[in-house]
Amino acid sequence: PSQASLEISPDPFSPDGDGMDDLAGINISLPTTHATINIKIFDIQGRLVKYLINNEFSGSQRTIFWDGKNDEGLNCRIGIYIVYLEAVDDKNEVILREKKTVVLATKL
């Protein structure tokens, strides 16, 4: 649906603890008020590094933050990451399935 979207900001982000751009905000907009979402973060080679959201309820608008850490709590390396979102409505129909990239960087 045209009302469904996935946006990531800031891009790039730099989770270095300086208080600026430390988190990537993953903004979801859905055309329904009842959905279940999954968000996974993959490295550029396609390896799963973080299962950010696993079958959680979401309303029509939601922002989830990624701190640049993997599932073990370790800092991910600088580079390009793929954010994969799948949203399913209460009838088990897919509302949105989308991929976006985000760059994890350091300050120069």
Chimera marker file (.cmm) of the C-alpha trace (Angstrom):
<marker_set name="trace">
<marker id="1" x="0.000" y="0.000" z="0.000" r="1" g="1" b="0" radius="0.5"/>
<marker id="2" x="1.140" y="3.519" z="-0.745" r="1" g="1" b="0" radius="0.5"/>
<marker id="3" x="0.684" y="4.599" z="2.889" r="1" g="1" b="0" radius="0.5"/>
<marker id="4" x="3.196" y="2.017" z="4.131" r="1" g="1" b="0" radius="0.5"/>
<marker id="5" x="6.798" y="3.154" z="4.428" r="1" g="1" b="0" radius="0.5"/>
<marker id="6" x="10.150" y="2.497" z="6.052" r="1" g="1" b="0" radius="0.5"/>
<marker id="7" x="12.589" y="5.361" z="6.646" r="1" g="1" b="0" radius="0.5"/>
<marker id="8" x="15.915" y="5.431" z="8.514" r="1" g="1" b="0" radius="0.5"/>
<marker id="9" x="17.458" y="8.529" z="10.046" r="1" g="1" b="0" radius="0.5"/>
<marker id="10" x="20.157" y="9.654" z="10.433" r="1" g="1" b="0" radius="0.5"/>
<marker id="11" x="21.994" y="7.910" z="7.662" r="1" g="1" b="0" radius="0.5"/>
<marker id="12" x="24.883" y="7.571" z="8.227" r="1" g="1" b="0" radius="0.5"/>
<marker id="13" x="24.873" y="7.217" z="12.005" r="1" g="1" b="0" radius="0.5"/>
<marker id="14" x="27.875" y="6.924" z="14.314" r="1" g="1" b="0" radius="0.5"/>
<marker id="15" x="27.293" y="5.073" z="17.599" r="1" g="1" b="0" radius="0.5"/>
<marker id="16" x="30.445" y="6.406" z="19.294" r="1" g="1" b="0" radius="0.5"/>
<marker id="17" x="28.850" y="7.766" z="22.479" r="1" g="1" b="0" radius="0.5"/>
<marker id="18" x="29.384" y="11.460" z="21.706" r="1" g="1" b="0" radius="0.5"/>
<marker id="19" x="25.644" y="12.212" z="21.873" r="1" g="1" b="0" radius="0.5"/>
<marker id="20" x="25.341" y="13.016" z="18.164" r="1" g="1" b="0" radius="0.5"/>
<marker id="21" x="23.810" y="10.539" z="15.706" r="1" g="1" b="0" radius="0.5"/>
<marker id="22" x="24.448" y="7.631" z="18.110" r="1" g="1" b="0" radius="0.5"/>
<marker id="23" x="21.227" y="5.819" z="17.192" r="1" g="1" b="0" radius="0.5"/>
<marker id="24" x="19.589" y="5.014" z="13.879" r="1" g="1" b="0" radius="0.5"/>
<marker id="25" x="15.846" y="5.656" z="14.050" r="1" g="1" b="0" radius="0.5"/>
<marker id="26" x="13.857" y="3.168" z="11.991" r="1" g="1" b="0" radius="0.5"/>
<marker id="27" x="10.540" y="4.877" z="11.275" r="1" g="1" b="0" radius="0.5"/>
<marker id="28" x="7.619" y="2.717" z="10.228" r="1" g="1" b="0" radius="0.5"/>
<marker id="29" x="4.335" y="3.970" z="8.823" r="1" g="1" b="0" radius="0.5"/>
<marker id="30" x="1.580" y="1.406" z="8.194" r="1" g="1" b="0" radius="0.5"/>
<marker id="31" x="-1.964" y="1.735" z="6.796" r="1" g="1" b="0" radius="0.5"/>
<marker id="32" x="-3.452" y="-0.195" z="9.733" r="1" g="1" b="0" radius="0.5"/>
<marker id="33" x="-3.577" y="0.236" z="13.487" r="1" g="1" b="0" radius="0.5"/>
<marker id="34" x="-2.956" y="-3.446" z="14.219" r="1" g="1" b="0" radius="0.5"/>
<marker id="35" x="0.128" y="-5.160" z="12.828" r="1" g="1" b="0" radius="0.5"/>
<marker id="36" x="2.868" y="-7.528" z="13.881" r="1" g="1" b="0" radius="0.5"/>
<marker id="37" x="6.367" y="-6.545" z="12.809" r="1" g="1" b="0" radius="0.5"/>
<marker id="38" x="9.782" y="-8.146" z="12.446" r="1" g="1" b="0" radius="0.5"/>
<marker id="39" x="12.945" y="-6.125" z="11.902" r="1" g="1" b="0" radius="0.5"/>
<marker id="40" x="16.274" y="-7.759" z="11.140" r="1" g="1" b="0" radius="0.5"/>
<marker id="41" x="19.652" y="-6.145" z="10.496" r="1" g="1" b="0" radius="0.5"/>
<marker id="42" x="22.023" y="-7.838" z="8.036" r="1" g="1" b="0" radius="0.5"/>
<marker id="43" x="25.599" y="-7.001" z="7.106" r="1" g="1" b="0" radius="0.5"/>
<marker id="44" x="26.497" y="-6.396" z="3.472" r="1" g="1" b="0" radius="0.5"/>
<marker id="45" x="27.336" y="-10.100" z="3.020" r="1" g="1" b="0" radius="0.5"/>
<marker id="46" x="23.778" y="-10.992" z="4.050" r="1" g="1" b="0" radius="0.5"/>
<marker id="47" x="24.630" y="-12.344" z="7.508" r="1" g="1" b="0" radius="0.5"/>
<marker id="48" x="22.083" y="-11.641" z="10.248" r="1" g="1" b="0" radius="0.5"/>
<marker id="49" x="23.749" y="-9.441" z="12.880" r="1" g="1" b="0" radius="0.5"/>
<marker id="50" x="20.739" y="-8.263" z="14.898" r="1" g="1" b="0" radius="0.5"/>
<marker id="51" x="17.162" y="-9.446" z="15.309" r="1" g="1" b="0" radius="0.5"/>
<marker id="52" x="15.869" y="-6.069" z="16.411" r="1" g="1" b="0" radius="0.5"/>
<marker id="53" x="12.125" y="-6.810" z="16.655" r="1" g="1" b="0" radius="0.5"/>
<marker id="54" x="10.596" y="-10.297" z="16.735" r="1" g="1" b="0" radius="0.5"/>
<marker id="55" x="6.826" y="-10.548" z="16.203" r="1" g="1" b="0" radius="0.5"/>
<marker id="56" x="5.941" y="-7.429" z="18.184" r="1" g="1" b="0" radius="0.5"/>
<marker id="57" x="2.659" y="-5.571" z="17.999" r="1" g="1" b="0" radius="0.5"/>
<marker id="58" x="2.781" y="-2.199" z="16.275" r="1" g="1" b="0" radius="0.5"/>
<marker id="59" x="0.308" y="0.535" z="15.581" r="1" g="1" b="0" radius="0.5"/>
<marker id="60" x="0.256" y="2.637" z="12.439" r="1" g="1" b="0" radius="0.5"/>
<marker id="61" x="3.326" y="4.699" z="13.421" r="1" g="1" b="0" radius="0.5"/>
<marker id="62" x="6.389" y="3.474" z="15.258" r="1" g="1" b="0" radius="0.5"/>
<marker id="63" x="10.068" y="4.297" z="15.638" r="1" g="1" b="0" radius="0.5"/>
<marker id="64" x="12.585" y="1.681" z="16.724" r="1" g="1" b="0" radius="0.5"/>
<marker id="65" x="16.192" y="2.574" z="17.457" r="1" g="1" b="0" radius="0.5"/>
<marker id="66" x="19.293" y="0.577" z="16.596" r="1" g="1" b="0" radius="0.5"/>
<marker id="67" x="22.429" y="1.309" z="18.619" r="1" g="1" b="0" radius="0.5"/>
<marker id="68" x="24.876" y="-0.348" z="16.220" r="1" g="1" b="0" radius="0.5"/>
<marker id="69" x="25.284" y="-3.479" z="18.337" r="1" g="1" b="0" radius="0.5"/>
<marker id="70" x="24.827" y="-7.083" z="17.240" r="1" g="1" b="0" radius="0.5"/>
<marker id="71" x="22.807" y="-9.814" z="18.998" r="1" g="1" b="0" radius="0.5"/>
<marker id="72" x="25.757" y="-10.512" z="21.342" r="1" g="1" b="0" radius="0.5"/>
<marker id="73" x="25.866" y="-6.855" z="22.442" r="1" g="1" b="0" radius="0.5"/>
<marker id="74" x="29.122" y="-6.149" z="20.599" r="1" g="1" b="0" radius="0.5"/>
<marker id="75" x="29.683" y="-3.094" z="18.407" r="1" g="1" b="0" radius="0.5"/>
<marker id="76" x="29.232" y="-3.801" z="14.719" r="1" g="1" b="0" radius="0.5"/>
<marker id="77" x="31.981" y="-2.786" z="12.332" r="1" g="1" b="0" radius="0.5"/>
<marker id="78" x="31.679" y="0.320" z="10.224" r="1" g="1" b="0" radius="0.5"/>
<marker id="79" x="30.000" y="-0.361" z="6.919" r="1" g="1" b="0" radius="0.5"/>
<marker id="80" x="26.699" y="-0.735" z="5.128" r="1" g="1" b="0" radius="0.5"/>
<marker id="81" x="23.873" y="-2.643" z="6.794" r="1" g="1" b="0" radius="0.5"/>
<marker id="82" x="20.522" y="-3.789" z="5.455" r="1" g="1" b="0" radius="0.5"/>
<marker id="83" x="17.391" y="-3.204" z="7.521" r="1" g="1" b="0" radius="0.5"/>
<marker id="84" x="14.651" y="-5.688" z="6.636" r="1" g="1" b="0" radius="0.5"/>
<marker id="85" x="11.091" y="-5.042" z="7.788" r="1" g="1" b="0" radius="0.5"/>
<marker id="86" x="8.115" y="-7.345" z="7.504" r="1" g="1" b="0" radius="0.5"/>
<marker id="87" x="4.700" y="-6.185" z="8.723" r="1" g="1" b="0" radius="0.5"/>
<marker id="88" x="1.682" y="-8.503" z="8.865" r="1" g="1" b="0" radius="0.5"/>
<marker id="89" x="-1.880" y="-7.438" z="9.642" r="1" g="1" b="0" radius="0.5"/>
<marker id="90" x="-4.316" y="-9.193" z="11.989" r="1" g="1" b="0" radius="0.5"/>
<marker id="91" x="-5.510" y="-11.405" z="9.081" r="1" g="1" b="0" radius="0.5"/>
<marker id="92" x="-1.935" y="-12.674" z="8.524" r="1" g="1" b="0" radius="0.5"/>
<marker id="93" x="-1.630" y="-10.747" z="5.273" r="1" g="1" b="0" radius="0.5"/>
<marker id="94" x="1.653" y="-9.008" z="4.533" r="1" g="1" b="0" radius="0.5"/>
<marker id="95" x="1.230" y="-5.235" z="4.616" r="1" g="1" b="0" radius="0.5"/>
<marker id="96" x="4.832" y="-4.309" z="3.949" r="1" g="1" b="0" radius="0.5"/>
<marker id="97" x="8.032" y="-6.160" z="3.184" r="1" g="1" b="0" radius="0.5"/>
<marker id="98" x="10.874" y="-3.738" z="2.584" r="1" g="1" b="0" radius="0.5"/>
<marker id="99" x="14.663" y="-3.412" z="2.725" r="1" g="1" b="0" radius="0.5"/>
<marker id="100" x="16.676" y="-0.233" z="3.230" r="1" g="1" b="0" radius="0.5"/>
<marker id="101" x="20.355" y="0.339" z="3.771" r="1" g="1" b="0" radius="0.5"/>
<marker id="102" x="21.975" y="2.344" z="6.545" r="1" g="1" b="0" radius="0.5"/>
<marker id="103" x="25.633" y="3.250" z="6.996" r="1" g="1" b="0" radius="0.5"/>
<marker id="104" x="27.321" y="2.733" z="10.339" r="1" g="1" b="0" radius="0.5"/>
<marker id="105" x="30.216" y="5.201" z="10.368" r="1" g="1" b="0" radius="0.5"/>
<marker id="106" x="32.701" y="6.946" z="12.631" r="1" g="1" b="0" radius="0.5"/>
<marker id="107" x="33.441" y="10.638" z="12.894" r="1" g="1" b="0" radius="0.5"/>
<marker id="108" x="36.340" y="11.887" z="10.809" r="1" g="1" b="0" radius="0.5"/>
<link id1="1" id2="2" r="1" g="1" b="0" radius="0.2"/>
<link id1="2" id2="3" r="1" g="1" b="0" radius="0.2"/>
<link id1="3" id2="4" r="1" g="1" b="0" radius="0.2"/>
<link id1="4" id2="5" r="1" g="1" b="0" radius="0.2"/>
<link id1="5" id2="6" r="1" g="1" b="0" radius="0.2"/>
<link id1="6" id2="7" r="1" g="1" b="0" radius="0.2"/>
<link id1="7" id2="8" r="1" g="1" b="0" radius="0.2"/>
<link id1="8" id2="9" r="1" g="1" b="0" radius="0.2"/>
<link id1="9" id2="10" r="1" g="1" b="0" radius="0.2"/>
<link id1="10" id2="11" r="1" g="1" b="0" radius="0.2"/>
<link id1="11" id2="12" r="1" g="1" b="0" radius="0.2"/>
<link id1="12" id2="13" r="1" g="1" b="0" radius="0.2"/>
<link id1="13" id2="14" r="1" g="1" b="0" radius="0.2"/>
<link id1="14" id2="15" r="1" g="1" b="0" radius="0.2"/>
<link id1="15" id2="16" r="1" g="1" b="0" radius="0.2"/>
<link id1="16" id2="17" r="1" g="1" b="0" radius="0.2"/>
<link id1="17" id2="18" r="1" g="1" b="0" radius="0.2"/>
<link id1="18" id2="19" r="1" g="1" b="0" radius="0.2"/>
<link id1="19" id2="20" r="1" g="1" b="0" radius="0.2"/>
<link id1="20" id2="21" r="1" g="1" b="0" radius="0.2"/>
<link id1="21" id2="22" r="1" g="1" b="0" radius="0.2"/>
<link id1="22" id2="23" r="1" g="1" b="0" radius="0.2"/>
<link id1="23" id2="24" r="1" g="1" b="0" radius="0.2"/>
<link id1="24" id2="25" r="1" g="1" b="0" radius="0.2"/>
<link id1="25" id2="26" r="1" g="1" b="0" radius="0.2"/>
<link id1="26" id2="27" r="1" g="1" b="0" radius="0.2"/>
<link id1="27" id2="28" r="1" g="1" b="0" radius="0.2"/>
<link id1="28" id2="29" r="1" g="1" b="0" radius="0.2"/>
<link id1="29" id2="30" r="1" g="1" b="0" radius="0.2"/>
<link id1="30" id2="31" r="1" g="1" b="0" radius="0.2"/>
<link id1="31" id2="32" r="1" g="1" b="0" radius="0.2"/>
<link id1="32" id2="33" r="1" g="1" b="0" radius="0.2"/>
<link id1="33" id2="34" r="1" g="1" b="0" radius="0.2"/>
<link id1="34" id2="35" r="1" g="1" b="0" radius="0.2"/>
<link id1="35" id2="36" r="1" g="1" b="0" radius="0.2"/>
<link id1="36" id2="37" r="1" g="1" b="0" radius="0.2"/>
<link id1="37" id2="38" r="1" g="1" b="0" radius="0.2"/>
<link id1="38" id2="39" r="1" g="1" b="0" radius="0.2"/>
<link id1="39" id2="40" r="1" g="1" b="0" radius="0.2"/>
<link id1="40" id2="41" r="1" g="1" b="0" radius="0.2"/>
<link id1="41" id2="42" r="1" g="1" b="0" radius="0.2"/>
<link id1="42" id2="43" r="1" g="1" b="0" radius="0.2"/>
<link id1="43" id2="44" r="1" g="1" b="0" radius="0.2"/>
<link id1="44" id2="45" r="1" g="1" b="0" radius="0.2"/>
<link id1="45" id2="46" r="1" g="1" b="0" radius="0.2"/>
<link id1="46" id2="47" r="1" g="1" b="0" radius="0.2"/>
<link id1="47" id2="48" r="1" g="1" b="0" radius="0.2"/>
<link id1="48" id2="49" r="1" g="1" b="0" radius="0.2"/>
<link id1="49" id2="50" r="1" g="1" b="0" radius="0.2"/>
<link id1="50" id2="51" r="1" g="1" b="0" radius="0.2"/>
<link id1="51" id2="52" r="1" g="1" b="0" radius="0.2"/>
<link id1="52" id2="53" r="1" g="1" b="0" radius="0.2"/>
<link id1="53" id2="54" r="1" g="1" b="0" radius="0.2"/>
<link id1="54" id2="55" r="1" g="1" b="0" radius="0.2"/>
<link id1="55" id2="56" r="1" g="1" b="0" radius="0.2"/>
<link id1="56" id2="57" r="1" g="1" b="0" radius="0.2"/>
<link id1="57" id2="58" r="1" g="1" b="0" radius="0.2"/>
<link id1="58" id2="59" r="1" g="1" b="0" radius="0.2"/>
<link id1="59" id2="60" r="1" g="1" b="0" radius="0.2"/>
<link id1="60" id2="61" r="1" g="1" b="0" radius="0.2"/>
<link id1="61" id2="62" r="1" g="1" b="0" radius="0.2"/>
<link id1="62" id2="63" r="1" g="1" b="0" radius="0.2"/>
<link id1="63" id2="64" r="1" g="1" b="0" radius="0.2"/>
<link id1="64" id2="65" r="1" g="1" b="0" radius="0.2"/>
<link id1="65" id2="66" r="1" g="1" b="0" radius="0.2"/>
<link id1="66" id2="67" r="1" g="1" b="0" radius="0.2"/>
<link id1="67" id2="68" r="1" g="1" b="0" radius="0.2"/>
<link id1="68" id2="69" r="1" g="1" b="0" radius="0.2"/>
<link id1="69" id2="70" r="1" g="1" b="0" radius="0.2"/>
<link id1="70" id2="71" r="1" g="1" b="0" radius="0.2"/>
<link id1="71" id2="72" r="1" g="1" b="0" radius="0.2"/>
<link id1="72" id2="73" r="1" g="1" b="0" radius="0.2"/>
<link id1="73" id2="74" r="1" g="1" b="0" radius="0.2"/>
<link id1="74" id2="75" r="1" g="1" b="0" radius="0.2"/>
<link id1="75" id2="76" r="1" g="1" b="0" radius="0.2"/>
<link id1="76" id2="77" r="1" g="1" b="0" radius="0.2"/>
<link id1="77" id2="78" r="1" g="1" b="0" radius="0.2"/>
<link id1="78" id2="79" r="1" g="1" b="0" radius="0.2"/>
<link id1="79" id2="80" r="1" g="1" b="0" radius="0.2"/>
<link id1="80" id2="81" r="1" g="1" b="0" radius="0.2"/>
<link id1="81" id2="82" r="1" g="1" b="0" radius="0.2"/>
<link id1="82" id2="83" r="1" g="1" b="0" radius="0.2"/>
<link id1="83" id2="84" r="1" g="1" b="0" radius="0.2"/>
<link id1="84" id2="85" r="1" g="1" b="0" radius="0.2"/>
<link id1="85" id2="86" r="1" g="1" b="0" radius="0.2"/>
<link id1="86" id2="87" r="1" g="1" b="0" radius="0.2"/>
<link id1="87" id2="88" r="1" g="1" b="0" radius="0.2"/>
<link id1="88" id2="89" r="1" g="1" b="0" radius="0.2"/>
<link id1="89" id2="90" r="1" g="1" b="0" radius="0.2"/>
<link id1="90" id2="91" r="1" g="1" b="0" radius="0.2"/>
<link id1="91" id2="92" r="1" g="1" b="0" radius="0.2"/>
<link id1="92" id2="93" r="1" g="1" b="0" radius="0.2"/>
<link id1="93" id2="94" r="1" g="1" b="0" radius="0.2"/>
<link id1="94" id2="95" r="1" g="1" b="0" radius="0.2"/>
<link id1="95" id2="96" r="1" g="1" b="0" radius="0.2"/>
<link id1="96" id2="97" r="1" g="1" b="0" radius="0.2"/>
<link id1="97" id2="98" r="1" g="1" b="0" radius="0.2"/>
<link id1="98" id2="99" r="1" g="1" b="0" radius="0.2"/>
<link id1="99" id2="100" r="1" g="1" b="0" radius="0.2"/>
<link id1="100" id2="101" r="1" g="1" b="0" radius="0.2"/>
<link id1="101" id2="102" r="1" g="1" b="0" radius="0.2"/>
<link id1="102" id2="103" r="1" g="1" b="0" radius="0.2"/>
<link id1="103" id2="104" r="1" g="1" b="0" radius="0.2"/>
<link id1="104" id2="105" r="1" g="1" b="0" radius="0.2"/>
<link id1="105" id2="106" r="1" g="1" b="0" radius="0.2"/>
<link id1="106" id2="107" r="1" g="1" b="0" radius="0.2"/>
<link id1="107" id2="108" r="1" g="1" b="0" radius="0.2"/>
</marker_set>
